[in-house]
Amino acid sequence: MNKVWLVTGASSGFGRAITRAAVAAGDVVVGAARRPEALDDLTAAHPDQVEALRLDVTDTAAIEGAVRDVLARHGRIDVLVNNAGRTHVGAVEETTDEELRDLFDLHFFGPAALVRAVLPQMRERRSGAIVQMSSVGGQLSFAGFGAYSGTKFALEGLSEALADEVREFGVKVLIVEPGAFRTSLFEAGRAGVSADSGIYPTVGGTRAFLAGGHGSQPGDPDKAAAVILAALEAGRTPLRLPLGEDSTGAVLAHLDQVREDVVAWEKESGATAFDA
């Protein structure tokens, strides 16, 4: 049986690539976007397989009704892809509460609301998959990416617990951690940027990387989408899927560093129990 997908942020980048890959596999995709008209070319080319849905994932009050409408039309949602997002650069000291809250609404609270909305019917059918589009920044962080990584770390923690909860109901959870892919993430006007205090030169380097990175990223979103679909179909779907040589290399190096720190202080850390 062909699957029914609900993909947020489907109008561009990974969302569009995943939509195209699912359609090529013969599946049906409900593509959610703030501007659904950006999907007109796909709905026109595949009228029986692609449906556009107007949805701002930060409007959590609208999510339950949107999911209910999709279920009424298609009977089920087999795969939820929480993909909508944007980047943000700024030192922790420079980033305002409003900027943090806006980013968490987009990357954490919206996806959490969508999971709550789709999960009951997946659990009842004992089948389904939830794809959380995180980032290499969900495993590690660096100067200027504190706010962005904070939201992705939170999403990954939620998703790891979710995977443990829904496994017995036949529902898969896949956390995707891309590196630099040629999407609109670094595009001027789409990236969030905190006011530059000029205090932190390390953040200045990150700002320069972001400003000059659009259009030259090595990763191909279509190839990434193919790997995501393959991971979902695998007999053992991984919990985490880094994508791109930059991501896999950075994650492995970070894990080595974490292990080194833990082992270096293992004796002292373990000697913190009450004396017998």
N, C-alpha and C positions, 0 to 999 in steps of 0.2 A: 504494500500500500504506500502510495506517495505521501510525503510528509507535508504538514502545514507549518510554515515558519512565521514567527513574528520578529522582525528585525528593526531595532530602533536606529536612528541615524542612517537610514537606508539610502539617502539621496547622494552620498558621496563616500569616498574612501573605502574603508573595510566593509561598511554596510552595503554599499553598492556592489562591491566585489563578491561578497557572500550571497547577496541576492541573485546575481548572475550565475554563480556556481550552483545554487540550489535549483534555479530554473533549468539549467543544463542537465541536472540530475532528474528532471521531471517533476519537481516538487512545486508547491504553491507557496508564494511569499506574500505576506502582508507587510509592506514596507512603511514604517512609521517615520514621519519627519515633520519638522515645524513648517516646512514649505513642501507639501506633497506634490505640488506642480513640478518640482524638480525631478519627479519620477515619471513624468508624462511619456518620455521616450520608451521606458520599460513597460509601462502599462499598455501603450499602443502596440508595441512589438509582441507582447505576450499577454493579451487580454484575459486569457483563461488561467494564467499562472501568477500574475503580479497585480496586486491591489494596493493602492496608496491610501494611507491613513494619516490624517492630521493629528499630531500628538506632540506636545512639549512635555518631555519626561519630568521636568521640574514641577509640572502641575500635577501633583500626586492625587489631587481630588478627581482628576479626569481619567486616571489610569484604570480604575475598576470598571467604569462604564465602557471604556474603549475595548478592554479585554472581553467584557461581556458581549459586546457587539460582534467581535471577531468570532467568538465561540458560537453565537447564534447563526452566523453565516456559514461557518466552516465545520462546526461540530467539535473541533478540538484544536489545540495548539501543541504540536509535537516538539518544536524547538523554539525557545526564546533566546534571542541574541541581544544582550544589553551592550549596545555599541555606541550610542550617542555620547559625545564628549568633545572636549577641547583641551588644549594645553594651557599652561600658565607659568610665567616666570616672575620671580621676585624673591628677594631675601626674606627670611622668616620675619625679621624686624620690619620690613617694608610692607608686608602683606596685611591688609586690613581684615577686620572681622567680616565685613560685607563680602569681600572677595573670597574669603574662605568658605563662608556659608553658601554663596552662589555655586562654588565648585563642588561642595559636598552635595548640594541639591541635585546637581547634574550627574555626578559620578557615583553617589552612594544612595541617597534617599530615593531617587527615581528608580534605579535598578531594584532596590529592596522592595519598593511598592509593586513593581512589575512581577517580581518573583512571587510575592504573596498572592497576586491576582491570578497567575497562571498555574500555581502549584496544585491547588485542590483537584483540578481535572486531570493533571498528570498523575497525581498520587492515586486517584480513583481508578485510572486505567492501568496503573503500574507500568507506565512507560513515558518517556520524555527526556528532554535534555535542556539544560540551561547553560548558555555560553556567556561568560563574563569577559568582556574585552577590557583587560587590564593593560599592563605595560611592563617593560623592563623596569620602569619606575615603580612598579608594585612590589618589587623584590629588593630594590636598593635605591639610594637617592644621592644627590650631590647638590652643590651650591646653586641656589636659584630655583630648584624644583621641589622644595619642601612642601608647598601647598598641594601641588599636583600629586606628588608621591603620597602625601598624607591621605588623600582621597582613595588612591589605588591600594595602599596598604589596608585601609579600612574595608574596601570591597573584597580584597583577598581573604582577610580574616573572616568576614561574614560568609564567604563562599566556601571556605574550608570546613566551617561548622555545618553549613548547609549540605555539603556533600556527604558528611557523616550521618546526617539526619535522614536524607532521602534515598540513600543507597538501597535500603531494604525494600523500598517501593519501586525499584526498577528505574529510578530517575538518575540521569548522569549530570554531573557538573564539570564543566571544562573552563579553566581560567587561562586565557590567552595573554601572553606577555610579549608583544611585538617590540622590536627595536625601531630603527629609523626606516619607515616605509614611505613611499611616494604618495602620500595622501595630502589633504588640506590642513593637517594638524599644525604645520608651521606657517601657514599662509598669513600674510600681513592682514590685520583686521579681524582674523578669527582667533588668534592666540591672545589669551589674557596676559597683561603685563602690568605689574605693580609699578608705582612711581619709583624712579631710580634715585636713591639717596646718594649714590656715588661713594658710599662708605666701603662696599665690599667688592674688591677687584675680581674675586672668584666668580661672583654673580655676573659681573660685566662680561666675563668670558662666555658664560652660558647665554646671555642676551645676544652676543655676537654670533654664537653658534646657531641660535634660533633664527635670527634675522637673515643669515646667509644660507640656511639649510633647505629652504623650500625649493622643491623641484630637483634636488640633487641627491635625495635619499636613495640608498641602494636597494631597498626592499620593494618587491613587486606585489601589490595587494592581491592580484589575481592568483599568484602562486601561493600566497598566504591562505587565501580562501580555500584552495584545493587541499592544503594540509589540514585545515580546520575540519573540513568535511570528512577527510580520511580518518582523523583522530576520533570523530564521533562514531564512525562506522567500525572502528577497531574493536577487537574482542576485549581488550583492556584499554579503555579510554583514560589517558593520563589526567590527573587533577590539574597539573600545570603544563602549559605548552609554550615555552619561549620560541619566538619566531625571528629568524635572521641570525647571521653569524655574530653580529654585534651583541644581540641579546643573549644568546647561549653562552658566549664567551664571558660577558659581564656577570651573568648569574652564577656561572661556575666559579669565577674568581671571587665573587662575593661570598659564596658558600665556603670556599677555602678560608677566607679571612674570618668568617664567623667561627668556623671550627678552630682555627688557630687561637682566637681570643678565648674561646671556651676552654680549650685544653690547657692554655697557659695559666689559667686561674682555677682549674678544676679542683685542685687540692684544697685551696682556700675556700672556694665556694661550697665544697662539700662538707667543710668543717664548721658549719653554722647551726648545727642542731643543738638542742639542750644537752648538757652533760648527763650521762646516765647516773 
